[in-house]
């Protein structure tokens, strides 16, 4: 089989395009926060920060949010999570990008909201982290997701 330089170049370019498409598909599937959400954030009254800048206390309970998530949120607010989990591999405090725009991007005043993600449950040895997360916003909001970012319920 005799292939010319042009034909080899064309085949390599086509193979490159295919590889890029496969990698892009895999990346998008492995990051649910960057794909459109099938569920919307559940509406609950917005919370505002207290005068000293700390998040407001959790007073009500959103339907469908487990008690464990509220216990974890109290630990987050106190600055103790994930350390208080006493479980290596439990994560918390990393930036969450809200790529899919599932949560509000700005507060009512137009200020950009930044988000952090937290594991709800301590990581169990020999197992991967589960799907439950809490997302906290710079506007003092908090959201629960029990299905790894597919749906969100506002906790405060």
C-alpha positions as CSV (number, residue, x, y, z in Angstrom):
1,X,0.0,0.0,0.0
2,X,1.6,3.3,-1.1
3,X,0.3,6.3,0.8
4,X,1.3,9.8,-0.2
5,X,2.2,12.5,2.2
6,X,-1.1,14.3,1.7
7,X,-3.1,11.2,2.3
8,X,-1.1,10.4,5.5
9,X,-1.6,14.0,6.7
10,X,-5.3,13.8,6.0
11,X,-5.6,10.5,7.9
12,X,-3.7,11.9,10.9
13,X,-5.9,15.0,10.9
14,X,-9.1,12.9,10.9
15,X,-7.7,10.6,13.6
16,X,-6.9,13.7,15.7
17,X,-10.4,15.1,15.3
18,X,-11.9,11.8,16.4
19,X,-9.6,11.6,19.5
20,X,-10.6,15.2,20.5
21,X,-14.3,14.4,20.2
22,X,-13.9,11.2,22.3
23,X,-11.9,13.0,25.0
24,X,-14.4,15.9,25.1
25,X,-17.3,13.5,25.4
26,X,-15.6,11.7,28.3
27,X,-14.7,14.9,30.1
28,X,-18.3,16.2,29.8
29,X,-19.7,13.0,31.1
30,X,-17.3,12.8,34.1
31,X,-18.2,16.4,35.2
32,X,-22.0,16.6,35.8
33,X,-21.7,20.2,37.1
34,X,-20.8,21.3,33.5
35,X,-23.8,19.7,31.8
36,X,-27.4,21.0,31.9
37,X,-29.3,19.9,35.0
38,X,-32.4,17.8,34.7
39,X,-33.7,19.3,38.0
40,X,-33.9,22.8,39.3
41,X,-32.9,24.2,42.6
42,X,-35.9,24.0,45.0
43,X,-37.0,27.4,46.0
44,X,-36.9,28.3,49.7
45,X,-36.6,31.7,51.3
46,X,-33.3,33.4,50.8
47,X,-31.0,33.8,53.8
48,X,-28.9,36.8,54.5
49,X,-25.6,36.9,56.4
50,X,-25.7,38.1,60.0
51,X,-24.1,41.5,60.8
52,X,-20.8,39.8,61.7
53,X,-20.6,38.1,58.3
54,X,-21.3,34.6,59.6
55,X,-23.9,32.4,57.9
56,X,-27.3,32.6,59.5
57,X,-28.3,29.6,61.7
58,X,-30.2,26.8,60.1
59,X,-33.7,27.1,61.4
60,X,-36.0,25.2,59.1
61,X,-35.7,22.0,57.2
62,X,-36.2,21.5,53.5
63,X,-38.3,18.4,52.5
64,X,-36.1,15.6,51.2
65,X,-32.9,16.8,52.9
66,X,-31.6,14.2,55.4
67,X,-30.8,15.2,59.0
68,X,-27.2,14.2,58.4
69,X,-26.9,17.0,55.8
70,X,-28.0,19.5,58.4
71,X,-25.5,18.1,60.9
72,X,-22.8,18.5,58.4
73,X,-23.9,22.0,57.5
74,X,-23.6,23.0,61.2
75,X,-20.0,21.6,61.2
76,X,-19.2,23.5,58.0
77,X,-20.6,26.8,59.5
78,X,-18.5,26.2,62.6
79,X,-15.4,25.7,60.5
80,X,-14.9,22.1,61.6
81,X,-15.7,20.1,58.5
82,X,-14.2,17.9,57.1
83,X,-11.8,17.6,60.0
84,X,-14.5,16.7,62.5
85,X,-15.4,13.8,60.3
86,X,-12.3,12.1,61.5
87,X,-12.2,10.1,58.2
88,X,-9.3,10.4,55.8
89,X,-10.5,11.2,52.3
90,X,-13.5,13.2,53.3
91,X,-13.4,16.4,51.3
92,X,-14.7,19.9,51.8
93,X,-14.1,23.5,50.9
94,X,-13.0,23.1,47.3
95,X,-14.3,25.5,44.8
96,X,-17.4,24.4,42.8
97,X,-17.6,26.1,39.5
98,X,-21.4,26.0,38.8
99,X,-20.5,25.5,35.1
100,X,-24.0,24.4,34.1
101,X,-25.6,27.4,35.8
102,X,-27.7,25.1,38.0
103,X,-27.5,27.6,40.9
104,X,-27.8,31.4,40.8
105,X,-24.7,33.1,39.4
106,X,-25.4,36.4,41.1
107,X,-27.1,37.7,44.2
108,X,-30.1,40.1,44.0
109,X,-27.6,43.0,44.0
110,X,-25.8,41.6,41.0
111,X,-22.7,40.4,42.9
112,X,-21.2,37.2,41.6
113,X,-21.7,34.2,43.9
114,X,-18.9,31.8,44.4
115,X,-19.5,28.3,45.6
116,X,-17.7,25.6,47.6
117,X,-18.5,21.9,47.8
118,X,-18.5,19.6,50.8
119,X,-19.0,15.8,51.3
120,X,-22.1,15.2,53.5
121,X,-20.9,11.9,54.9
122,X,-17.5,10.8,56.2
123,X,-15.6,8.7,53.7
124,X,-15.6,5.0,54.6
125,X,-12.3,3.2,54.3
126,X,-12.0,1.1,51.2
127,X,-15.0,2.8,49.5
128,X,-15.3,5.7,47.2
129,X,-17.0,8.9,48.3
130,X,-20.7,8.8,48.0
131,X,-22.9,11.1,45.9
132,X,-24.2,13.4,48.6
133,X,-22.8,16.9,48.7
134,X,-23.5,20.3,50.2
135,X,-22.8,23.4,48.1
136,X,-22.3,26.6,50.0
137,X,-22.4,30.1,48.4
138,X,-20.6,33.3,49.2
139,X,-24.1,34.7,49.7
140,X,-24.6,32.4,52.7
141,X,-26.8,30.0,50.7
142,X,-26.5,26.3,51.0
143,X,-27.8,23.5,48.7
144,X,-28.1,19.8,49.1
145,X,-27.6,17.3,46.3
146,X,-28.1,13.6,46.9
147,X,-27.5,12.6,43.3
148,X,-24.1,14.1,42.6
149,X,-25.1,17.5,41.2
150,X,-28.1,16.3,39.1
151,X,-30.7,18.1,41.4
152,X,-30.4,20.6,44.2
153,X,-32.5,21.5,47.2
154,X,-32.0,24.8,49.0
155,X,-31.2,24.3,52.6
156,X,-31.1,28.0,53.4
